[in-house]
Amino acid sequence: MPFDVNSLENHWMPFSGNRDFKANPRLVVKSEGIYCWDHKGGQLIDGSSGLFCSPAGHGRPEIAEAVYRQMQENDYIPHFQLGHPGAFELAQRVSRLLPEQMNHVFFTNSGSESVDTALKIIMAYHRAIGQSQRLRFVSRERAYHGVNLGGISLGGMVRNRESFPVTLPGIVTMRHTQTPEQAFARGQPATGAELAEDLARFCETYGGSTIAAVFVEPIAGSTGTLVPPVGYLQRLREICDEHGILLVFDEVITGFGRTGKPFAAESFGVTPDIITMAKALTNGAIPMGAVGVKDEIYQAVTEAAPENSIEFFHGYTYSAHPAACAAGIATLKIYETEGLFERAASLSDYFLDAIWSLKDHPLVVDLRGYGMMAGVELVSDGVPGRRGTRFQKDAFWNGLHIKFTGDNGIVAPAFIAERTHIDEIIDKFRKTLDAHL
């Protein structure tokens, strides 16, 4: 098909400037390994694993073959009062990667659905244990928890909220953790743990017994890689325990090796009550998400219901879709057999060294990073986000894909990357920066 304005007009693109894109499209027609190819034949290196989805690299034949076999054998079965073997195998495999106390997994189709599912699980849990007065939720400024109604309500990114003013009531936001003295802090900042006391103040103001849960990204990803200060997550856990509040880690980005461990909960030594996940669960090959919960939560909800009845009135038509489960099983096998989480951990120092080589550039105002994930914040040109948007487009034609939110570039290469790939990403990043001087 021709790639012009007329042929592209019917698709209303998400999170995109539709008019601008269709006037000068940037189409990817092939992807393999750590590279992609555009519709003009140009090659670009993927510096953000797609949308942090593909740490095993693109075009994995093991995943494609597993999905093909599943589609031939059993393409779809509704998951309400029915099941298929792949769903239970994948749940077992995910559970083995989760913290020890989490042995139950609810499948969704995206990170946004995982967050909304977690909200419902929390409400069902508190109702089951006789704590229905817990109707308040706590999140953070600059948080991103997806685009469904619950996630938008929890979110703290203004552009995602201002067009959709009708949100859930009873949500309060803590301050974010980025402070001026943390500029160019590599790894966990040494200062800022006291920001967790915002939660203690909410408990004093509203009553801890009215708060149902706290949602945090261990590393705030979409807002530009905000790494938690030393002791911050531990303090949140302490306050939650003191007041009977559930702690939720949104690990849609950090899950499955991005911090060098299966989940950031293990990297930071803090066990939440619930973990939401998606993206790398299937290496991005098939849409899928999941929610892992502590055993006591699952047991409270299921045991509160009468025998032979539905315990949790929630689910999706495509929950635990057979093809998605096949993709997930194949993906987790790749992570294990190729030791990709360990590879990510071993490559982290080299990756962060390379990121920090950009510190001297006059357009770089801050750098943040942990594991195989880093944020490069650019100097604003006076209109927030305009430079970042232009940079992302220019980088594409310079042979580099980087995800930008506002003026923050989020660099997150695939775990299969070699050091030469890291060098290439940074070289093209710097050349694109130079063109903006």
N, C-alpha and C positions, 0 to 999 in steps of 0.2 A: 504494500500500500504506500501511497505517497505520504510524506511527513510534512504537511503544511497545515495552515490554520483551519481550513475547512475539514480536513480528515481528522483532526484532533478535537474538534469543537464539542462533540457529544459527551465526552468524559469530563465530569466535574471533579477535578483533582483535589485530594485532601491536603491541608496545610501547604498550599501552593498559591503563588500568584498566577492564576489561570491565564489572564490576558497576556502577561509577560512571557510565560512559558510557551504558550501556543504561537507566539510571534517568533520565538527563538528556542525551539524545543531541545531538550537534552535527554535523549532516549538511550537507554542501555539495551542492547539487543543480544548480548551474550555475556556470561560470567563463568569463570573457571579459576579455581585456586584463590589467589588474592587479587586477581585482575578482572576487569570488565572491559567491554568494547562498546563504543557508541555507534549510532546509526550512520555516522560518516566514516567509520572504519578506524577511528582513533582508539588507542588503548589507554586505560586509566587504572591506577592502583587504588584499591579500596582501603582507605585509611580508617574507616569506621565500621568495618564488618557489616556492610549494608546499613542497617539501623541497629547495630550492636547484636545482630541476630545470628551471624554466621562465623563463629570462632573456629570451626573446622574447615573453613574455606568454602568457596562456591563449587557447585557441580559435583557433589560427592556421589559417585555411582552406587555406593552401598545404600544410600537413602532412597535414591530413585528406584532401584531394583526392589527394595523392600516395599515401597509404596505400590509399585506395579503388581507385585505378587499379591498384595493384600486386596487391591482393587479387582483383580481377577477372581479371587476367592470369595470375598465378602465386601462389597463396596460400601454398604451402609446398613445400619440397623439402628432403630431408635433406642436410646439408652434409658428410657423410662420403663421400669419394671422388666427390662431386658438387659442383656450384656453380651460382650464378646471377649474372647480370651486376651486379646492384646491390651485391653484397658487395665486388666488386673496385673498383667506382667509389667506394663509401664509404671503403674502405681507402685509396685514393689521396687522397681529400679530407682525411681525418684526417691522413695522413702529411705533407701540405703544411703543416699547422698545428703539427706536432711539431718538436722540435729537428732540425737538419739531418741528424744521423747516424741518425735513427729513420725507417726506411722500411718497416717491417713491423708489421702490426696483427693481433692475434688477437681475435675478437669473442666476447663473453659476453652474459649477460642482466641483469647487475646489477653494482654495485660490489663486493659481497661475492664474487661469482664471479670478478671481475677480480683481486682480491687472491689468492684461492686458485690461480688460473691462473698468476699471477706467481710464486708459490712453486714450482709445478711446473716452470715455465720455468727458474727459477734452478737447481733440482736437475738438470734435464736438461742445462743448459749446463755446469755444473761437471763432470758425469760425462763429457760429450763432450770436454772439454779435459784430462781426466785429473786432476781436482781433487776426486774423490769424498769426500775427507776433510772437505770443507767442509759440515758438518752443523748449524752453529749459525746462528741468525738473531737480529738485534738490532732492537728496537723502542723505544718510549718509554712512560713513564708518561702516563696520560690520553690515549693514542692510541685512535683508533677506525678499525678496518680491516674493518668489516663483521661479519656474524653467522655466516658459515660457520665450520667448525672451524679452518681456518687463520687467518682473521681474528680470531676470538675468542682464539686462542693468542697472536697478535701484539698484541692490544688491551691497553690499560692503563686501562680504565674498569671499576671494581670491580663495578658492578651487572651489567655484561654478562658477567662472568666467574664470579661466586660461585655461580651456579646451575648452572654447567656446568664442574665441576672437572677433568674429563678432557680435557686439552689436549695439544698437540704438545710433545715434549721439546726441550731445547736452545735455548730462547728466553730471552734476557736483555733487560732494559729499562733504557734510559738515563733520567735524570731529565727531567721536563718543563721547559719554559723559562719558566714564569711565576714570577717572584720579587716580593717585596713592593716593591722599589724601582722596578719597572716599572709600578706602578699608574697608570692614566690615560695611559699612553704611547700616542701616536698614531703609526700606522705601525710601522716596525721599532724596537724598543727599542734604545737605545744600549749597554746592558750585557747580558751573559749569553752572549756567544759562547764563553766558556770552558766552558760546559756541554757543548759538543761533545767535550771531552776525555774524557768518560765512555767514548766509543768507543775512544779510544786506550788507556784503562785496561783495557777488555775485551780488546783485542789483546794487551796485556802479560800479562793474567791467564790467558786461554784459548789464546792464540796466534792471531795474525791469520790464519794459514793454515787455521784451523778454522772461520772465519766465512764464511758464504756470501753474506749480503746484509744491508743495513740498510734498514728500512722507515720512512719518515717522511712525514707530511703536511706540505707546505711551510708551510701555515697549518693548525694543528690545529683542525678545524672543529667537530665535534660536541661537543667538550668546552668550547666557548665562545670560539672565535676566538683562539687563541694565535698571535700573529705572531712569526716567528723573529727573534731579535736580529741586529743587523748583524754579518756575518761568520760566523754560526753555520753556515749551510748550506754556505758555502765551505769551512769547516774540516772538516765531515763529508766533503765531496768529496775533500779532500786526504788524509785518513786512509784512506779507501776506496782511493784510487789507490795509496797507499804499500803496502797489504797485499793488493791484488788482490781487494777486496771489491766486490760490486755494490751500487749505490745506487739505491733505488726511491723514487720520489715517488708517493704516493697522492694523485692529483688528482681524485678522484671529486667533490669539492665545488668545488675551485678551477679545474678545467678548463673551457675554453670561455668565457673572458672575465671571470671573477669578479674577477681582479686587474688588469684592464685590458689584458691580453695574452691570446693564445690559451691559454697555460698559465703557471702560476706559475713554472715553471722559467725562462722568459724574463724574467719580471718581476724575479726575484731573481738572474739571471745565473749560474745553476748548472745544468749539464746532467746529469741522472741517467742511469742505464743503462736503466731501465725506468720507464714511466709507466702507472699504472692510471687508468681514467676510467669514467664512466657518466653518470647524471643528465642534464646539459644536452646530451649527445650527440644526443638526440632531442627536446630541449625537454620531456622528461617524457611525451611523448605515447604512446610504446611502450617497454616495458622493454628496455634494452640497455646493455651495457658493453663495454669494450675494453681491451686491453693493448698499448701501443706499446713496441717494443724496439729497441735499437741493432742495426744491420746485423750486427755481428760475432757477436751472440748468436744471431740467426736462422741465420746461416751455419754457426756451429759445431754447432748442434743438427741441422740438416738434412744437412750434409755428413758427419756422423759415422755416419749410417745407411747401410745397403747400398742400392744402386740399386733403384728400383721397390718400395720398402718404405715403410711408415708411419714417419715420423721422430719424431713426438711423439704419444704415446698419451694424448691428452686432447681433450676437446671436449664439447659439450652438444647435446642433441636440437634445441634452438632456436638454436644458434650461427648468427649471420648470417641470422636469419629474414628472408625477403623483405620483409615489412611493416615490420619494424624498420629494415631498411636503407633503405627508401623514406622513412621518417620521418627518419632521420639525414641523408640527402642533402638533403631539403627543408629541414631545420633549418640545416644548414651553409650552404646558399644564402641563407637569410634573414640569418644572421649577416654574411655577406659583403656582400650587396646593400644592407642597411640600416646597415652599419658599426657593428654593435652592440658589438663589443669596444672600438672607439674611443669610442663613446658612453658606455660604462661608465667609461672612463678620464676622460672630460671631466666626468662627473657626480660622480666620487668626492669631490672636495673639498667640494662642496655637501652631499653625503650625510654625510661625516664631521663637517662643521661642525654639521649638524643632530643627529647622534648626541651630539656633545660638549656640546650645549646641555642634556643631561640630567645633566651632571656635578654640578649644584647640588642635585639631588634627594636627600633624606635616605635613601632606600631604595636608592640606587645606590652600590655599593661599588667598582666598577671599570668602565672602558670600554676596549675594545681594537678596533682596526679597521685595515683595509687595503683599498684598492680599493672594491668594492661589497659589503663584508662586514664586519660589526661584531658584537662581543659586548657585551652589557649585563649585568653581574653584579649581582644584587640581594642585599641584606642577608638572611642566613638568619634564619628565625624560630625557630631552635633545632633544627629537624628538617631536615637537608639535603634540598633539593629540594621541600619542601612548599609554600613560597611560590611557587616558579617554576611548579609544577603548577597551583596556584590562579590565578596570574596569567594563564597561557595560556588557561584556561577563561573567566575574566572578560573578557579582551581580546576573545575571540571574540564575546561578546554585546555588547561595546562597538564592534564593527565592525572588528576587527583580527585578522589571523592572524600570529602570531609563533611560530617553533619554539623551544621551551625544552628544554634538557638540564639537569636539576637546577635550580639557581637562575640559570642563564645563558641569557639570551635571545639568539638569533642572528638578526640583522636582515640580510636579503640581498634587496633589492628587485629586480624585473625591470629589465633594462637599457632597456626602453622607457619607464620611469617619467619623468614630468616633475617639475620641482621642487615643484609643488603636491602631487604624490603623496607625495614625501618629507616635506613639511610635514604632510600628513594622517597619515602613519604615526607621526611623532614626537608629534603632538598627541594621538592616541588612546593612544599608549604612556604619555605623561605623565598623562593623565586616569585611566588604569587604575592607574598608580602611586599617584596621589593617593587613590584609593578604598581603597588598602591601608594608608594611614597610620593 
